[in-house]
């Protein structure tokens, strides 16, 4: 009668989380998530505006 080797221990499975996902803050809940940038140089703002201006706004 031979004994089988012990199986290797498995990694623990992630626990189920039943928290309310609406209680967690997402990136769009912050000013940064809406594309707001920190206060900066007005010349850089003008350059960005001109670079991103649609062609029909010439």
C-alpha positions in Angstrom: 0.0 0.0 0.0 1.6 3.2 -1.1 0.6 6.6 0.1 0.0 9.4 -2.4 2.1 12.6 -1.9 0.2 15.4 -0.2 -1.2 17.8 -2.8 0.5 21.2 -3.0 -1.3 23.9 -1.0 -3.5 26.1 -3.2 -3.4 29.9 -3.1 -6.3 31.3 -1.2 -9.2 32.4 -3.4 -10.1 36.1 -3.3 -12.9 36.8 -0.9 -16.3 38.0 -2.1 -17.0 41.6 -1.3 -20.6 42.6 -0.9 -19.9 46.4 -0.3 -22.1 48.9 -2.1 -20.0 50.0 -5.2 -21.8 53.4 -5.2 -20.2 54.2 -1.8 -16.7 54.1 -3.4 -15.3 57.2 -5.1 -14.4 56.9 -8.7 -12.0 59.0 -10.8 -14.8 60.9 -12.4 -16.0 62.0 -8.9 -12.9 64.2 -8.7 -11.9 67.3 -10.7 -9.0 65.3 -12.1 -11.4 62.7 -13.6 -13.2 65.4 -15.6 -10.0 66.5 -17.3 -9.4 69.5 -15.1 -5.8 70.4 -15.0 -4.0 72.2 -12.2 -3.7 76.0 -12.6 -0.9 76.7 -15.1 0.4 79.0 -17.7 -2.1 80.9 -19.8 0.2 80.7 -22.8 0.1 76.9 -22.5 -3.7 77.0 -22.3 -3.9 79.1 -25.4 -1.6 76.7 -27.2 -3.7 73.7 -26.1 -6.9 75.5 -27.2 -5.4 76.2 -30.7 -4.0 72.7 -31.0 -7.3 71.0 -30.1 -9.7 73.4 -31.9 -11.9 71.7 -34.5 -11.2 72.7 -38.1 -14.7 74.3 -38.5 -13.7 76.9 -35.8 -11.1 78.7 -37.9 
